[in-house]
Amino acid sequence: MLTVSSLNVYYDSIHALKDVSFEVHEGEIVTLIGANGAGKTSILHTISGLLRPKSGKIVFLGREIQSVEAHDILKMGLAQVPEGRRIFASMTVLENLEMGAFARNDKEGIAEDMEKVFTSFPRLKERRKQLAGTLSGGEQQMLATGRALMSSPKLLMMDEPSMGLSPILVSEIFDIITSINKQGTTVLLVEQNARMALSIADRAYVLETGKIVMTGQAKELLGNEQVKNAYLGN
């Protein structure tokens, strides 16, 4: 579904991503793990069209997208849940969700997807007329996820969904990610909580200072001593 090949990204003279290559297959949950500053968010922003690579290729559903505008990438079926949620605080929950469908014109499909979001996130239905900025952190994460799902993505990219949440809410958010995947949406997950990410993912890539240094089945990496020592707090 997604192939990233020899991706190089710079911030002025800083070489942020160095020959990064990886794949995401249809139906998978693939996670990118690594420390702060490893380049995880830069990868997602480059795939989304928010950053332009110096070199390398990004192929989504058979089409090169490294030069495609961000809004056109969204229309192709690739959506991102940004780090820090970035909800529209002064708009209602319902208005935020409607914004997620701004590129669509299939009214029946939009209504169906709205009901799916409300089924997955009952609290959003309860608070649909409430200003988004008054929601709790966990509810805002649900809203950011629901907003992305309203674009009807084939591939959903999630950037640090557990950030700032209590352990109970972290568990709930990861249950939701698993449920979204089981309903047919492929997921590319960037997450600092490596243990939780590896526990739900099919495959994983480990990123260090802009380079992928390890890859494998997620369950195998959970038991890898190097990964344990570096990322799992052992």
C-alpha positions as CSV (number, residue, x, y, z in Angstrom):
1,M,0.0,0.0,0.0
2,L,2.8,2.4,0.9
3,T,6.5,2.2,-0.1
4,V,9.1,4.7,1.2
5,S,12.4,4.4,-0.6
6,S,15.7,6.1,0.2
7,L,14.0,9.2,1.8
8,N,16.3,12.1,2.7
9,V,14.9,15.2,4.4
10,Y,16.7,18.3,5.6
11,Y,15.8,21.2,7.8
12,D,18.1,23.8,6.4
13,S,21.5,22.2,6.9
14,I,20.3,19.5,9.4
15,H,20.0,16.1,7.8
16,A,16.8,14.9,9.5
17,L,16.0,11.7,7.6
18,K,18.8,9.6,6.1
19,D,18.0,7.1,3.4
20,V,14.8,5.9,5.2
21,S,13.1,3.0,3.5
22,F,10.1,1.0,4.7
23,E,6.8,-0.6,3.6
24,V,3.2,-0.8,4.8
25,H,1.0,-3.5,3.5
26,E,-2.8,-3.4,3.3
27,G,-4.5,-4.5,6.5
28,E,-1.4,-4.1,8.7
29,I,-0.6,-2.0,11.8
30,V,3.0,-0.9,11.3
31,T,4.8,1.1,14.0
32,L,7.8,3.4,13.9
33,I,9.4,3.6,17.3
34,G,12.4,5.6,18.5
35,A,13.4,8.3,20.9
36,N,12.4,12.0,20.7
37,G,14.2,13.6,17.8
38,A,14.7,10.4,15.9
39,G,12.7,11.6,12.9
40,K,9.4,9.8,13.4
41,T,7.2,12.9,12.9
42,S,9.3,14.1,10.0
43,I,8.5,10.8,8.2
44,L,4.8,11.3,8.6
45,H,4.9,15.0,7.6
46,T,6.8,14.1,4.5
47,I,4.4,11.3,3.5
48,S,1.5,13.7,4.2
49,G,3.0,16.3,1.8
50,L,3.8,18.9,4.6
51,L,7.5,18.5,4.0
52,R,9.3,18.0,0.8
53,P,12.2,15.4,0.6
54,K,15.6,16.3,-0.8
55,S,15.6,12.9,-2.5
56,G,13.8,9.6,-2.4
57,K,10.4,8.2,-3.4
58,I,7.1,7.7,-1.7
59,V,4.6,5.5,-3.5
60,F,1.0,5.2,-2.2
61,L,-1.4,2.8,-4.0
62,G,1.0,2.7,-7.0
63,R,1.4,6.4,-7.4
64,E,4.4,8.6,-6.5
65,I,3.3,11.2,-4.1
66,Q,6.5,13.0,-2.9
67,S,5.6,16.0,-5.0
68,V,1.8,15.9,-4.5
69,E,0.0,18.6,-2.5
70,A,-1.2,17.6,1.0
71,H,-4.9,18.1,0.3
72,D,-4.6,15.9,-2.8
73,I,-2.9,13.2,-0.8
74,L,-5.8,13.3,1.6
75,K,-8.2,12.8,-1.2
76,M,-6.3,9.7,-2.3
77,G,-7.1,8.1,1.0
78,L,-4.1,8.9,3.3
79,A,-5.0,10.8,6.5
80,Q,-2.9,11.8,9.5
81,V,-3.9,12.2,13.2
82,P,-1.3,14.9,14.2
83,E,0.8,15.0,17.3
84,G,-0.8,17.1,20.0
85,R,-4.3,16.5,18.4
86,R,-4.6,19.9,16.8
87,I,-8.4,20.0,17.1
88,F,-10.2,23.2,16.3
89,A,-10.8,24.3,19.9
90,S,-13.4,27.1,19.2
91,M,-15.6,24.8,17.1
92,T,-18.0,22.1,18.3
93,V,-17.2,18.4,18.3
94,L,-19.7,18.0,15.4
95,E,-18.1,20.9,13.4
96,N,-14.6,19.3,13.9
97,L,-15.9,16.0,12.5
98,E,-17.5,17.7,9.6
99,M,-14.2,19.4,8.8
100,G,-12.7,16.0,8.5
101,A,-15.0,15.3,5.5
102,F,-14.3,18.7,3.8
103,A,-12.8,17.0,0.7
104,R,-15.8,14.7,0.2
105,N,-19.2,15.4,-1.5
106,D,-20.9,12.0,-1.0
107,K,-23.5,13.1,1.6
108,E,-24.8,9.5,2.3
109,G,-21.3,8.2,2.8
110,I,-20.4,11.2,5.1
111,A,-23.6,10.5,7.2
112,E,-22.7,6.8,7.4
113,D,-19.1,7.6,8.5
114,M,-20.4,10.0,11.1
115,E,-22.5,7.3,12.6
116,K,-19.5,4.9,12.6
117,V,-17.4,7.5,14.4
118,F,-20.2,8.0,17.0
119,T,-20.4,4.2,17.5
120,S,-16.7,4.0,18.0
121,F,-16.6,7.1,20.2
122,P,-19.9,7.3,22.2
123,R,-18.5,10.2,24.2
124,L,-18.2,12.3,21.1
125,K,-21.8,11.7,20.3
126,E,-22.7,12.8,23.9
127,R,-20.6,15.9,23.5
128,R,-21.3,16.7,19.8
129,K,-22.5,20.2,20.6
130,Q,-19.8,21.0,23.1
131,L,-16.8,23.2,22.2
132,A,-13.8,20.9,21.4
133,G,-11.5,23.0,23.5
134,T,-13.4,22.0,26.6
135,L,-12.9,18.3,26.1
136,S,-10.5,16.3,28.2
137,G,-7.2,15.2,26.7
138,G,-8.4,11.7,26.0
139,E,-11.6,13.0,24.4
140,Q,-9.6,15.4,22.2
141,Q,-7.5,12.4,21.0
142,M,-10.7,10.6,20.2
143,L,-11.9,13.7,18.3
144,A,-8.7,14.0,16.3
145,T,-8.9,10.4,15.4
146,G,-12.6,10.6,14.5
147,R,-11.9,13.7,12.4
148,A,-9.3,11.8,10.4
149,L,-11.6,8.9,9.9
150,M,-14.3,11.2,8.4
151,S,-12.0,11.5,5.4
152,S,-12.6,7.8,4.8
153,P,-8.9,6.9,4.7
154,K,-7.4,3.7,3.3
155,L,-4.3,4.4,5.4
156,L,-4.4,6.2,8.7
157,M,-1.2,7.7,10.1
158,M,-1.2,8.3,13.9
159,D,1.4,10.5,15.6
160,E,2.0,9.9,19.3
161,P,-1.7,9.1,20.2
162,S,-0.8,8.3,23.8
163,M,1.0,11.5,24.5
164,G,-0.1,13.2,27.8
165,L,-2.8,10.6,28.6
166,S,-3.3,8.6,31.8
167,P,-2.4,4.8,31.6
168,I,-6.1,3.9,31.6
169,L,-6.8,6.2,28.6
170,V,-3.7,5.0,26.8
171,S,-5.0,1.5,27.0
172,E,-8.4,2.7,25.7
173,I,-6.8,4.6,22.8
174,F,-4.8,1.5,21.7
175,D,-7.9,-0.6,21.9
176,I,-9.6,1.9,19.5
177,I,-6.6,1.7,17.1
178,T,-6.9,-2.1,17.0
179,S,-10.6,-1.8,16.4
180,I,-10.1,0.7,13.6
181,N,-7.7,-1.7,12.0
182,K,-10.0,-4.7,12.3
183,Q,-12.7,-2.6,10.5
184,G,-10.5,-2.4,7.5
185,T,-8.2,0.6,7.9
186,T,-4.5,0.1,7.5
187,V,-2.5,2.0,10.3
188,L,1.0,3.5,10.4
189,L,1.6,4.3,14.0
190,V,4.3,6.6,15.4
191,E,4.6,6.1,19.1
192,Q,7.1,6.7,22.0
193,N,5.3,4.2,24.2
194,A,7.2,1.3,22.4
195,R,5.7,-1.4,24.6
196,M,2.1,-0.6,23.7
197,A,2.9,0.1,20.1
198,L,4.7,-3.3,19.7
199,S,1.9,-5.1,21.5
200,I,-0.7,-4.2,18.8
201,A,1.5,-3.9,15.7
202,D,2.2,-6.5,13.0
203,R,5.6,-5.2,12.1
204,A,7.9,-2.5,13.4
205,Y,10.8,-0.3,12.4
206,V,13.2,1.2,14.9
207,L,14.5,4.7,14.1
208,E,17.6,6.3,15.6
209,T,18.9,9.8,14.6
210,G,17.1,9.7,11.2
211,K,18.0,6.2,10.2
212,I,16.2,2.9,10.4
213,V,18.4,0.6,12.4
214,M,16.2,-2.4,13.0
215,T,13.0,-4.0,11.6
216,G,11.0,-7.1,12.2
217,Q,7.8,-8.6,13.5
218,A,6.5,-6.5,16.4
219,K,6.2,-9.5,18.8
220,E,9.8,-10.5,18.1
221,L,11.1,-7.0,18.8
222,L,9.2,-7.0,22.1
223,G,11.5,-9.8,23.1
224,N,14.7,-8.3,21.6
225,E,17.2,-7.5,24.3
226,Q,18.5,-4.4,22.5
227,V,15.0,-3.0,22.1
228,K,14.2,-3.9,25.7
229,N,17.2,-2.0,27.0
230,A,16.7,1.1,24.8
231,Y,12.9,1.5,24.6
232,L,11.1,-0.7,27.1
233,G,12.6,0.5,30.3
234,N,14.3,-2.7,31.1
